[in-house]
């Protein structure tokens, strides 16, 4: 796709904030229409990105190992190193939250040969399973607050914290990308977070929070449970 077409597309997308409005400034249908301006190869990459990050794209009954195998495949379809790095960072956040949930549910540290999470910190999490922040509090200062909210049943506070954490990470990655494919991808990542917050229902979330701990979600990959809290 030519630079001029990226300029036209990015310029057509309204500024977006996470908690500033009840709904994103552009709805899903209009955003989908804008994305048709992308070249076919860019549209394919956007679809891979959506499948990596979307709860709705997760197959029912998929386990952690199968989910992570799919992650490997989809990451391989991303041509942009910057977008791939942003996705991996998001998956690492999910892995940390999954570890908090596992521990709260009384589970032992994952077995050394188990495939249950993604990223750089699996060994550190396993080795420091009993530490409140898995020994990673300096790298992830939000972990202590997330643990307290999880333990206290504050599903609304936890949802907001995780969305704000993901938003800040994307903003940092997006710096320097103005009129290119990465600018579009990072806009979509932010849009999905804003859309998720706008549709968040505190009462329903509290019910989902409790349900996470029973057998009804036994088949949901632990990494993905961050998306239903």
Backbone as CSV, one residue per row, in Angstrom:
resi,resn,N_x,N_y,N_z,CA_x,CA_y,CA_z,C_x,C_y,C_z
1,UNK,0.857,-1.195,0.000,0.000,0.000,0.000,0.893,1.245,0.000
2,UNK,0.574,2.224,-0.826,1.398,3.416,-0.927,1.239,4.282,0.309
3,UNK,2.257,5.107,0.542,2.227,6.010,1.696,1.023,6.927,1.632
4,UNK,0.688,7.421,0.428,-0.450,8.335,0.286,-1.740,7.680,0.769
5,UNK,-1.914,6.394,0.469,-3.139,5.712,0.897,-3.161,5.525,2.410
6,UNK,-2.005,5.274,3.026,-1.952,5.206,4.486,-2.313,6.562,5.094
7,UNK,-1.799,7.621,4.490,-2.110,8.968,4.985,-3.614,9.198,4.941
8,UNK,-4.241,8.840,3.821,-5.688,9.030,3.675,-6.460,8.234,4.714
9,UNK,-6.064,6.982,4.915,-6.770,6.124,5.877,-6.591,6.631,7.299
10,UNK,-5.357,6.864,7.707,-5.105,7.288,9.089,-5.776,8.634,9.359
11,UNK,-5.732,9.536,8.390,-6.360,10.854,8.571,-7.866,10.745,8.715
12,UNK,-8.460,9.665,8.216,-9.917,9.499,8.299,-10.368,8.922,9.643
13,UNK,-9.416,8.463,10.455,-9.769,7.819,11.722,-9.781,8.849,12.843
14,UNK,-10.905,8.999,13.555,-10.985,9.997,14.620,-10.107,9.631,15.811
15,UNK,-9.666,10.659,16.513,-8.863,10.435,17.720,-9.653,9.572,18.699
16,UNK,-8.935,8.751,19.435,-9.600,7.776,20.295,-8.958,7.787,21.677
17,UNK,-9.813,7.626,22.703,-9.346,7.524,24.080,-9.959,6.303,24.727
18,UNK,-9.350,5.830,25.801,-9.835,4.599,26.423,-11.089,4.826,27.246
19,UNK,-11.060,5.776,28.161,-12.159,5.952,29.108,-12.874,7.288,28.926
20,UNK,-12.562,7.992,27.830,-13.061,9.353,27.680,-14.497,9.428,27.183
21,UNK,-15.020,8.354,26.634,-16.365,8.395,26.054,-17.075,7.076,26.315
22,UNK,-18.397,7.087,26.154,-19.177,5.874,26.360,-18.980,4.869,25.232
23,UNK,-18.532,5.343,24.096,-18.312,4.453,22.959,-17.179,5.031,22.120
24,UNK,-16.451,4.187,21.380,-15.417,4.716,20.486,-16.010,5.699,19.491
25,UNK,-15.212,6.646,19.009,-15.737,7.686,18.111,-16.056,7.179,16.715
26,UNK,-15.740,5.945,16.412,-16.114,5.332,15.145,-16.603,3.923,15.463
27,UNK,-17.758,3.548,14.896,-18.306,2.242,15.254,-17.656,1.130,14.430
28,UNK,-17.976,-0.103,14.784,-17.331,-1.261,14.176,-17.572,-1.321,12.665
29,UNK,-18.802,-1.038,12.247,-19.133,-1.144,10.827,-18.366,-0.120,9.997
30,UNK,-18.312,1.130,10.481,-17.600,2.160,9.734,-16.100,1.900,9.730
31,UNK,-15.593,1.383,10.831,-14.173,1.054,10.881,-13.857,-0.055,9.872
32,UNK,-14.735,-1.046,9.793,-14.533,-2.135,8.830,-14.527,-1.593,7.400
33,UNK,-15.391,-0.624,7.115,-15.415,-0.023,5.784,-14.107,0.694,5.490
34,UNK,-13.570,1.412,6.486,-12.298,2.109,6.288,-11.183,1.108,5.981
35,UNK,-11.220,-0.030,6.652,-10.141,-1.007,6.483,-10.136,-1.635,5.098
36,UNK,-11.240,-1.513,4.373,-11.270,-2.008,3.000,-10.350,-1.195,2.095
37,UNK,-9.904,-0.025,2.584,-8.956,0.765,1.813,-7.564,0.139,1.817
38,UNK,-7.316,-0.771,2.752,-6.018,-1.420,2.826,-5.811,-2.368,1.658
39,UNK,-4.567,-2.569,1.301,-4.234,-3.576,0.298,-4.569,-4.958,0.844
40,UNK,-4.837,-5.933,-0.028,-5.231,-7.269,0.437,-4.249,-7.879,1.436
41,UNK,-2.949,-7.715,1.214,-1.981,-8.300,2.141,-2.044,-7.629,3.519
42,UNK,-2.358,-6.341,3.543,-2.519,-5.651,4.825,-3.801,-6.106,5.524
43,UNK,-4.865,-6.291,4.765,-6.108,-6.793,5.350,-5.907,-8.173,5.962
44,UNK,-5.129,-9.022,5.295,-4.856,-10.359,5.823,-4.082,-10.276,7.137
45,UNK,-3.146,-9.331,7.208,-2.369,-9.179,8.433,-3.242,-8.643,9.577
46,UNK,-4.148,-7.736,9.248,-5.075,-7.230,10.248,-5.965,-8.347,10.781
47,UNK,-6.383,-9.258,9.896,-7.207,-10.383,10.339,-6.408,-11.299,11.265
48,UNK,-5.142,-11.529,10.978,-4.305,-12.325,11.869,-4.183,-11.643,13.226
49,UNK,-4.032,-10.329,13.220,-3.952,-9.573,14.466,-5.245,-9.717,15.264
50,UNK,-6.379,-9.610,14.581,-7.668,-9.746,15.268,-7.801,-11.110,15.916
51,UNK,-7.406,-12.154,15.204,-7.530,-13.502,15.729,-6.574,-13.754,16.896
52,UNK,-5.471,-13.047,16.909,-4.539,-13.176,18.027,-5.094,-12.576,19.306
53,UNK,-5.833,-11.484,19.181,-6.204,-10.709,20.362,-7.666,-10.814,20.757
54,UNK,-8.493,-11.382,19.902,-9.933,-11.351,20.145,-10.428,-12.588,20.864
55,UNK,-11.223,-12.377,21.921,-11.888,-13.491,22.606,-12.859,-14.183,21.676
56,UNK,-13.569,-13.396,20.859,-14.579,-13.975,19.977,-13.964,-14.941,18.958
57,UNK,-12.677,-14.763,18.657,-12.031,-15.615,17.660,-11.512,-16.919,18.252
58,UNK,-11.709,-17.121,19.546,-11.214,-18.331,20.201,-12.211,-19.463,20.037
59,UNK,-11.711,-20.624,19.597,-12.591,-21.778,19.447,-12.984,-22.344,20.820
60,UNK,-14.239,-22.702,20.965,-14.702,-23.322,22.192,-14.006,-24.671,22.377
61,UNK,-13.540,-24.924,23.583,-12.933,-26.207,23.899,-11.446,-26.278,23.638
62,UNK,-10.849,-25.221,23.082,-9.417,-25.220,22.825,-8.662,-25.150,24.149
63,UNK,-7.569,-25.905,24.269,-6.799,-25.873,25.508,-5.588,-24.973,25.346
64,UNK,-4.811,-24.821,26.449,-3.683,-23.901,26.416,-2.691,-24.252,25.314
65,UNK,-2.324,-25.533,25.216,-1.320,-25.935,24.236,-1.791,-25.654,22.814
66,UNK,-3.062,-25.948,22.522,-3.600,-25.705,21.186,-3.695,-24.206,20.905
67,UNK,-4.115,-23.443,21.925,-4.188,-21.989,21.762,-2.814,-21.412,21.461
68,UNK,-1.795,-21.857,22.194,-0.454,-21.322,22.007,0.140,-21.754,20.666
69,UNK,-0.220,-22.929,20.191,0.214,-23.342,18.861,-0.388,-22.419,17.804
70,UNK,-1.652,-22.039,18.023,-2.285,-21.114,17.089,-1.620,-19.742,17.154
71,UNK,-1.243,-19.326,18.369,-0.535,-18.058,18.529,0.761,-18.066,17.715
72,UNK,1.525,-19.149,17.816,2.765,-19.250,17.054,2.506,-19.087,15.560
73,UNK,1.456,-19.756,15.077,1.147,-19.689,13.647,0.757,-18.281,13.227
74,UNK,-0.110,-17.646,14.004,-0.578,-16.314,13.641,0.527,-15.269,13.771
75,UNK,1.378,-15.399,14.784,2.503,-14.473,14.900,3.400,-14.563,13.676
76,UNK,3.534,-15.774,13.136,4.337,-15.956,11.935,3.742,-15.283,10.715
77,UNK,2.458,-14.960,10.770,1.791,-14.297,9.651,1.922,-12.775,9.716
78,UNK,2.442,-12.252,10.816,2.618,-10.809,10.960,3.957,-10.400,10.354
79,UNK,3.915,-9.556,9.351,5.145,-9.103,8.705,5.816,-7.987,9.484
80,UNK,5.036,-7.210,10.219,5.566,-6.059,10.944,6.207,-6.492,12.262
81,UNK,7.490,-6.224,12.410,8.178,-6.549,13.660,7.609,-5.738,14.819
82,UNK,7.234,-4.486,14.566,6.704,-3.628,15.624,5.367,-4.150,16.133
83,UNK,4.500,-4.572,15.220,3.202,-5.109,15.615,3.385,-6.447,16.325
84,UNK,4.286,-7.280,15.816,4.537,-8.566,16.469,5.026,-8.356,17.906
85,UNK,5.923,-7.388,18.110,6.430,-7.109,19.453,5.312,-6.633,20.382
86,UNK,4.391,-5.823,19.847,3.269,-5.340,20.650,2.340,-6.478,21.042
87,UNK,2.103,-7.400,20.123,1.247,-8.548,20.424,1.891,-9.430,21.483
88,UNK,3.187,-9.681,21.343,3.880,-10.512,22.327,3.817,-9.865,23.708
89,UNK,3.983,-8.551,23.758,3.881,-7.858,25.043,2.488,-8.035,25.653
90,UNK,1.472,-7.956,24.812,0.100,-8.162,25.300,-0.089,-9.592,25.810
91,UNK,0.479,-10.558,25.106,0.372,-11.947,25.526,1.116,-12.184,26.842
92,UNK,2.200,-11.480,27.044,2.930,-11.598,28.307,2.104,-11.052,29.470
93,UNK,1.382,-9.968,29.229,0.477,-9.438,30.257,-0.590,-10.475,30.582
94,UNK,-1.149,-11.079,29.547,-2.178,-12.104,29.775,-1.611,-13.285,30.561
95,UNK,-0.374,-13.650,30.255,0.254,-14.765,30.961,0.390,-14.456,32.452
96,UNK,0.776,-13.238,32.778,0.901,-12.849,34.182,-0.452,-12.898,34.890
97,UNK,-1.490,-12.413,34.221,-2.821,-12.442,34.825,-3.309,-13.884,34.970
98,UNK,-3.023,-14.715,33.973,-3.390,-16.127,34.064,-2.704,-16.788,35.250
99,UNK,-1.443,-16.428,35.488,-0.716,-16.987,36.625,-1.352,-16.549,37.947
100,UNK,-1.742,-15.289,38.039,-2.432,-14.821,39.244,-3.718,-15.609,39.481
101,UNK,-4.463,-15.853,38.422,-5.733,-16.564,38.551,-5.493,-18.023,38.946
102,UNK,-4.510,-18.659,38.326,-4.192,-20.045,38.679,-3.840,-20.157,40.159
103,UNK,-3.000,-19.263,40.605,-2.561,-19.325,42.002,-3.725,-19.054,42.945
104,UNK,-4.570,-18.089,42.592,-5.728,-17.797,43.446,-6.659,-19.001,43.534
105,UNK,-6.741,-19.765,42.460,-7.599,-20.944,42.448,-6.969,-22.124,43.184
106,UNK,-5.765,-21.913,43.730,-5.123,-22.963,44.511,-4.244,-23.897,43.724
107,UNK,-3.962,-23.574,42.474,-3.130,-24.444,41.655,-1.663,-24.306,42.036
108,UNK,-0.928,-25.377,41.832,0.520,-25.358,42.000,1.152,-24.692,40.774
109,UNK,2.444,-24.390,40.897,3.159,-23.827,39.754,3.085,-24.794,38.578
110,UNK,2.948,-24.287,37.358,2.882,-25.176,36.196,4.120,-26.069,36.113
111,UNK,3.927,-27.262,35.626,5.052,-28.175,35.446,6.040,-27.589,34.450
112,UNK,7.286,-27.974,34.597,8.334,-27.393,33.756,8.089,-27.661,32.282
113,UNK,7.509,-28.811,31.958,7.285,-29.148,30.553,5.897,-28.744,30.056
114,UNK,5.103,-28.081,30.912,3.747,-27.679,30.510,3.807,-26.437,29.623
115,UNK,2.963,-26.399,28.612,2.852,-25.206,27.777,1.582,-24.480,28.196
116,UNK,1.728,-23.407,28.941,0.571,-22.751,29.544,0.560,-21.244,29.345
117,UNK,1.671,-20.640,28.966,1.749,-19.194,28.823,2.728,-18.819,27.730
118,UNK,2.922,-17.508,27.577,3.740,-17.028,26.466,4.700,-15.952,26.951
119,UNK,5.912,-15.967,26.388,6.818,-14.866,26.615,8.057,-15.199,27.422
120,UNK,8.683,-14.130,27.896,10.007,-14.230,28.503,10.007,-14.689,29.950
121,UNK,8.857,-14.662,30.617,8.866,-14.756,32.071,8.354,-16.075,32.633
122,UNK,8.152,-17.064,31.783,7.581,-18.322,32.262,8.452,-18.964,33.336
123,UNK,9.757,-18.980,33.124,10.660,-19.593,34.096,10.652,-18.822,35.410
124,UNK,10.658,-17.478,35.336,10.641,-16.661,36.544,9.338,-16.849,37.317
125,UNK,8.222,-16.915,36.613,6.930,-17.117,37.271,6.922,-18.450,38.003
126,UNK,7.392,-19.505,37.334,7.409,-20.836,37.939,8.326,-20.868,39.157
127,UNK,9.501,-20.231,39.045,10.475,-20.261,40.136,10.037,-19.431,41.335
128,UNK,9.198,-18.423,41.094,8.766,-17.513,42.167,7.257,-17.582,42.371
129,UNK,6.697,-18.770,42.250,5.257,-18.952,42.327,4.669,-18.420,43.629
130,UNK,5.405,-18.540,44.722,4.878,-18.102,46.008,5.030,-16.621,46.271
131,UNK,5.826,-15.914,45.461,6.004,-14.478,45.665,4.772,-13.734,45.156
132,UNK,4.308,-12.719,45.897,3.079,-12.008,45.479,3.125,-11.510,44.036
133,UNK,4.294,-11.045,43.609,4.412,-10.503,42.242,5.304,-11.366,41.355
134,UNK,5.520,-12.621,41.751,6.356,-13.553,40.998,7.783,-13.026,40.801
135,UNK,8.186,-12.087,41.676,9.513,-11.500,41.538,9.652,-10.549,40.367
136,UNK,8.528,-10.119,39.800,8.546,-9.276,38.596,7.933,-7.900,38.840
137,UNK,7.814,-7.513,40.110,7.151,-6.260,40.433,7.846,-5.030,39.877
138,UNK,9.171,-5.065,39.768,9.877,-3.896,39.224,9.599,-3.736,37.733
139,UNK,9.510,-4.841,37.056,9.229,-4.789,35.621,7.769,-4.457,35.352
140,UNK,6.883,-4.993,36.208,5.443,-4.786,36.041,4.852,-4.251,37.349
141,UNK,4.982,-2.946,37.594,4.514,-2.382,38.869,3.014,-2.510,39.102
142,UNK,2.234,-2.785,38.060,0.786,-2.933,38.202,0.401,-4.291,38.783
143,UNK,1.351,-5.237,38.852,1.031,-6.589,39.292,0.482,-6.629,40.713
144,UNK,1.066,-5.841,41.615,0.616,-5.857,43.012,-0.839,-5.419,43.103
145,UNK,-1.188,-4.348,42.386,-2.573,-3.868,42.413,-3.509,-4.892,41.793
146,UNK,-3.069,-5.537,40.712,-3.904,-6.561,40.060,-4.166,-7.715,41.025
147,UNK,-3.141,-8.135,41.725,-3.311,-9.224,42.694,-4.305,-8.822,43.777
148,UNK,-4.173,-7.614,44.310,-5.083,-7.163,45.375,-6.521,-7.111,44.875
149,UNK,-6.715,-6.625,43.668,-8.070,-6.537,43.114,-8.647,-7.929,42.869
150,UNK,-7.819,-8.834,42.378,-8.270,-10.197,42.153,-8.654,-10.863,43.465
151,UNK,-7.806,-10.716,44.468,-8.082,-11.316,45.768,-9.321,-10.698,46.409
152,UNK,-9.528,-9.399,46.189,-10.660,-8.710,46.786,-11.946,-8.796,45.986
153,UNK,-11.902,-9.441,44.830,-13.100,-9.566,44.017,-13.505,-8.283,43.320
154,UNK,-12.558,-7.351,43.145,-12.868,-6.082,42.492,-12.724,-6.247,40.989
155,UNK,-13.732,-6.844,40.379,-13.647,-7.144,38.954,-13.634,-5.878,38.101
156,UNK,-14.367,-4.837,38.520,-14.392,-3.593,37.754,-13.027,-2.920,37.796
157,UNK,-12.449,-2.829,38.998,-11.133,-2.216,39.130,-10.073,-2.978,38.362
158,UNK,-10.151,-4.311,38.406,-9.178,-5.125,37.690,-9.316,-4.941,36.188
159,UNK,-10.547,-4.923,35.698,-10.767,-4.720,34.263,-10.158,-3.394,33.820
160,UNK,-10.436,-2.354,34.592,-9.914,-1.034,34.218,-8.386,-1.013,34.258
161,UNK,-7.809,-1.599,35.290,-6.354,-1.626,35.412,-5.712,-2.348,34.229
162,UNK,-6.260,-3.495,33.857,-5.678,-4.269,32.768,-5.824,-3.552,31.426
163,UNK,-6.961,-2.913,31.219,-7.151,-2.155,29.986,-6.194,-0.969,29.926
164,UNK,-6.039,-0.263,31.034,-5.123,0.877,31.062,-3.677,0.425,30.860
165,UNK,-3.327,-0.721,31.436,-1.974,-1.254,31.269,-1.709,-1.607,29.810
166,UNK,-2.665,-2.291,29.190,-2.519,-2.649,27.777,-2.476,-1.402,26.900
167,UNK,-3.309,-0.417,27.232,-3.361,0.827,26.454,-2.010,1.544,26.511
168,UNK,-1.442,1.664,27.703,-0.157,2.352,27.851,0.941,1.644,27.064
169,UNK,0.919,0.322,27.073,1.923,-0.437,26.332,1.806,-0.187,24.829
170,UNK,0.574,-0.144,24.326,0.367,0.107,22.897,0.790,1.526,22.532
171,UNK,0.449,2.491,23.380,0.823,3.881,23.121,2.333,4.026,22.984
172,UNK,3.058,3.336,23.840,4.515,3.412,23.789,5.031,2.803,22.480
173,UNK,4.454,1.679,22.088,4.870,1.032,20.848,4.515,1.874,19.618
174,UNK,3.423,2.617,19.713,2.938,3.379,18.556,3.747,4.639,18.296
175,UNK,4.549,5.066,19.258,5.309,6.307,19.100,6.206,6.214,17.858
176,UNK,6.120,7.226,17.028,6.935,7.266,15.821,6.262,6.682,14.595
177,UNK,5.107,6.055,14.780,4.347,5.516,13.641,3.140,6.422,13.395
178,UNK,3.157,7.131,12.296,2.109,8.112,12.025,1.270,7.737,10.816
179,UNK,1.900,7.515,9.679,1.171,7.208,8.450,1.759,5.958,7.791
180,UNK,1.611,4.833,8.487,2.101,3.568,7.959,1.183,2.442,8.439
181,UNK,1.489,1.215,8.041,0.661,0.082,8.452,0.597,-0.038,9.966
182,UNK,1.725,0.183,10.628,1.764,0.076,12.084,0.807,1.070,12.747
183,UNK,0.709,2.266,12.178,-0.218,3.255,12.734,-1.647,2.730,12.697
184,UNK,-2.004,2.071,11.612,-3.347,1.490,11.495,-3.527,0.357,12.498
185,UNK,-2.544,-0.533,12.594,-2.646,-1.677,13.497,-2.750,-1.225,14.949
186,UNK,-1.942,-0.253,15.334,-1.988,0.213,16.721,-3.299,0.953,17.008
187,UNK,-3.817,1.655,16.006,-5.142,2.281,16.179,-6.180,1.209,16.451
188,UNK,-6.163,0.131,15.694,-7.139,-0.944,15.882,-6.985,-1.598,17.250
189,UNK,-5.769,-1.760,17.714,-5.554,-2.335,19.043,-6.141,-1.430,20.121
190,UNK,-5.955,-0.124,19.970,-6.540,0.813,20.933,-8.059,0.826,20.811
191,UNK,-8.553,0.787,19.574,-10.009,0.781,19.373,-10.642,-0.414,20.085
192,UNK,-10.024,-1.577,19.974,-10.602,-2.770,20.593,-10.674,-2.632,22.106
193,UNK,-9.678,-1.973,22.697,-9.706,-1.759,24.146,-10.812,-0.769,24.523
194,UNK,-10.928,0.318,23.761,-11.974,1.306,24.043,-13.358,0.692,23.860
195,UNK,-13.513,-0.117,22.831,-14.797,-0.771,22.595,-15.130,-1.731,23.731
196,UNK,-14.142,-2.463,24.175,-14.369,-3.401,25.273,-14.813,-2.677,26.538
197,UNK,-14.146,-1.561,26.854,-14.536,-0.808,28.048,-15.936,-0.230,27.901
198,UNK,-16.278,0.256,26.709,-17.588,0.880,26.508,-18.718,-0.127,26.673
199,UNK,-18.437,-1.414,26.412,-19.461,-2.446,26.530,-19.395,-3.178,27.862
200,UNK,-18.544,-2.693,28.755,-18.333,-3.391,30.014,-19.508,-3.145,30.956
201,UNK,-20.068,-4.200,31.481,-21.201,-4.108,32.403,-20.741,-4.626,33.763
202,UNK,-20.748,-3.771,34.758,-20.182,-4.145,36.053,-20.896,-5.334,36.683
203,UNK,-22.222,-5.364,36.603,-22.961,-6.471,37.216,-22.656,-7.790,36.514
204,UNK,-22.677,-7.747,35.188,-22.377,-8.956,34.440,-20.939,-9.385,34.675
205,UNK,-20.047,-8.388,34.802,-18.648,-8.716,35.041,-18.459,-9.407,36.376
206,UNK,-19.188,-8.957,37.394,-19.068,-9.596,38.700,-19.504,-11.054,38.633
207,UNK,-20.546,-11.314,37.872,-21.003,-12.700,37.708,-19.965,-13.525,36.961
208,UNK,-19.387,-12.954,35.905,-18.366,-13.677,35.155,-17.138,-13.940,36.012
209,UNK,-16.826,-12.967,36.850,-15.661,-13.102,37.730,-15.814,-14.323,38.633
210,UNK,-17.014,-14.509,39.191,-17.254,-15.664,40.051,-17.257,-16.959,39.241
211,UNK,-17.845,-16.911,38.062,-17.954,-18.113,37.239,-16.594,-18.630,36.788
212,UNK,-15.607,-17.724,36.694,-14.284,-18.144,36.261,-13.706,-19.243,37.138
213,UNK,-14.139,-19.287,38.381,-13.546,-20.209,39.332,-14.252,-21.553,39.392
214,UNK,-15.308,-21.734,38.605,-15.982,-23.029,38.633,-15.728,-23.798,37.340
215,UNK,-16.289,-24.961,37.263,-15.962,-25.863,36.155,-16.514,-25.397,34.822
216,UNK,-17.397,-24.412,34.817,-17.995,-23.962,33.558,-16.946,-23.443,32.583
217,UNK,-15.828,-22.924,33.103,-14.790,-22.399,32.243,-13.565,-23.299,32.234
218,UNK,-13.753,-24.542,32.589,-12.617,-25.455,32.687,-11.904,-25.625,31.355
219,UNK,-12.627,-25.480,30.248,-12.021,-25.698,28.942,-11.456,-24.431,28.322
220,UNK,-11.562,-23.297,29.025,-11.042,-22.051,28.483,-9.559,-21.941,28.816
221,UNK,-8.700,-21.682,27.833,-7.284,-21.528,28.137,-7.066,-20.488,29.229
222,UNK,-6.204,-20.805,30.184,-5.964,-19.896,31.302,-5.490,-18.535,30.812
223,UNK,-4.668,-18.515,29.768,-4.186,-17.240,29.259,-5.316,-16.347,28.810
224,UNK,-6.381,-16.949,28.266,-7.462,-16.156,27.695,-8.463,-15.705,28.740
225,UNK,-8.359,-16.185,29.970,-9.339,-15.804,30.974,-9.231,-14.326,31.345
226,UNK,-8.126,-13.694,31.010,-8.014,-12.241,31.193,-9.102,-11.517,30.421
227,UNK,-9.592,-12.116,29.336,-10.570,-11.455,28.481,-12.000,-11.589,28.993
228,UNK,-12.244,-12.441,29.974,-13.608,-12.611,30.426,-13.795,-12.114,31.850
229,UNK,-12.781,-11.510,32.420,-12.881,-10.999,33.790,-13.554,-9.645,33.817
